[in-house]
Amino acid sequence: MNNTDVIKRGYWIFDLDGTLTIPAHDFQAMKRELGFPLDCDILGHLASLPPEQERVKRLQLDQIEDEIARRAQLAHGADDLLKTLSEQGVAMGILTRNSRDNALITLGAIGLLDYFDHACVLGREESLPKPDPQGIHHLLKHWGTTPDNAVMVGDYLYDLLTAKAAGVAAVHIDTSGDFEWPEHTDLGVTSLSCLRPRYGQPAV
């Protein structure tokens, strides 16, 4: 699979936090605030709790994420990339481990909300959380397309594993340039602006 094949696909699925936004989540601090083990996966640990405790902790998590969402900052190159994709008629969706409401607040805060049909913004209530591929399958079915026409863009291993499990191309955005998981990555870029020249646009 070459870079041109990846970038020219007509259906793009984005992770949100750390991909379209500047990373702002301190997950260790979040776990301490929630009273969770520091080595746990937050959503996995939530699912393991008794129902009443899970409800209380889920509300607490929603409040933490809501505060982060309202302070979200746009990642470099995100607006220009989405504008270019939109002009090319590319379908775009969001797949996040946050709630859909939180995702919509975040998109509003960074000025990208108009690029996405709300039905194509999937949170943890709409599909099993990444790295389960259910969310990608849902979007592909909604769009009436197949995995070989789609790409998933994200900043973390779960995004890449989700892409691979669903059979779509995996683009890793890593501002450090380390690209820690090359075996799960079809294309690695240090900025979203690096993707725009493929569509005939000048780099930012």
N, C-alpha and C positions, 0 to 999 in steps of 0.2 A: 504494500500500500504506500503510494507516494504522497507527498505533501499536498500536491495539487488536487488529488482525488479527495483528500480529507476536506480541504477548504471549500471546494466547489459543491459540496453537498447542500441540498435544499431545505434541510430540517435541522435546526440547532436547538439543543437543550443545554441550559446553563445551570450550574450550581449558583448560589447567590452570595453567601458570606465568604469573603476572601477571593471571590472570582469577579463578580460585578461590583463588589465593594472592597474598600481597603480593610484588611483583617482587623477585627475589633474584639473578637470573642477570646476571653481568657478562660479556657475550659477548666483549668485547675481551680481557679477562683470560683467559678460557677459550682463546681462539685463541692467545694468547701461550704459555700453558702447554702446549698441544698442538703448538706450533711451526708453526701455520698462518698463512697471510697474513691480515692484519687486515681486508682488504676482501672476504674470501671468505664464502660460506655454509658453515657447518660441515659439515652433512650432505652438501652437494654436493661439497665438497672431499674428504671421506672417500671418497665413491663413486669419485673420480677416482684414488685411490691404488692402487698394486700390491696384490694380495690380502694378502700377509703384512704389509705395512706398515699396510694398512687394519685388519686384525685387531688389531694392537698398539694402534693409535690409538683404535679403537672401545672396547677394554677401558679405555684411559685415560680416554676420555670418559665411559664408564659410571661409573667411580670418582668423577670430578668431580661428575657429576650426582647420584650417590648421596649424597654429602656434603651437597649443597644440599637434596636431598629431605628428609633427616632433620632439617634445621633449618627446614623450611617453616612459614610462618605464614599463618593464615587471612585471606583478604581480607574487608574490611568488608561485611557483609550476605550473605555466601555461605551460611552455615548457615541463616539465616532464609529465604532464597530457596529453597534446596533443600528445606527442610522444607515450605514452602508448595506447591511444585510436586509433591512426593511426596504430600501430602494431597489434591491435585487429581487424582492418578492419572496425572500426566505421566511419560512414559518419558524417561530421561536417560542420556546417554552422554558419554564423554570421547574427544577426538581430540587427541593431542599428538605433537610431534616427538621427545619423549623415548621411552625404552623403556617397555613396559607394566609391567615390574617396578618401574621408577623411579616411574611414575605411581601404582602401588598403594602404594608406600612414602610418597609425598607425600600421597595421600588419607588414609592412616592417620595420618600426622603431624598433619594439620589436622582430623581427626575427621569426615571426610565419606565414608569408605569404604563405610559401610552403605547409602548412597544409590544405589550403582551395582552392577549385575550385572557381574561380572568380564568376561563376554563382550562387554560394551558399553564396555570400556576399551581403546582402540586406541592402540598406540604405533607406532614406526617399523618394527617387525618385522611388524606385522599389516597395514599398508597403506603405500602410497607416501606420503612425507612431504608435508604441506601446503606449497605451495598446490594440490597435486594433489587432486582431489575423491574419490579412490577410497575413502578412509575413510568419508566421509559416505554414499556409495553403499552401502557395506557395512552401515552401521548402518540405513539406510532399508530395505534388503532384509531384514535381521534382524528389524526391527519390522513388516515388511509394510505400509509406508506410502509416501507419495509426498512429493516435495519441498515441495509447497505446505502440508503439515502440519507442517513442521519449521523449526527456527531454530538458527543457530550463533552462540554467544557467544564473543567473543575480544577480546584487547587489541592485536592487531598486524595489519598489512596482510595477512599470509599467511592469517589466519583469515577475513578478509572476502573475499579472493579465492577461497578454498576454498568459502565459502558461495555466492558468486555462480556459480562454475563448476558447483556441484551443483544450483543452482536453489532453494536454501533461503534464508530470510530471514537477514540479517546484522545482528547486534547488536554494536556497538562499545562496550566498556567502557574509558573513558579518564578517569582521576581528575583529569587536568589540565583537562579540559573543552575541549581544543583541537580534537579530532575531525579529525585530519589527513587522513582519506581519505573525505570525505562522498560522493564519487561511487560508493563501494563499500559504503555503509552505509545500511541501512533504518531503523535506530534507534540513536542514540547516548545513552549514559547515563554519569554520572560515578561511579556506585556501583551494585553489584548490588541494593542495597536499593531503588533507584529502580524496580525492576521489580515489587516486591511489591504496591504499591497496586492494580495492574491486576487482582489476584486478590482484592480486597476486604480486604486486610490493611493495617494502619496502617504508615506509613513508620517506619523505624528512626531 
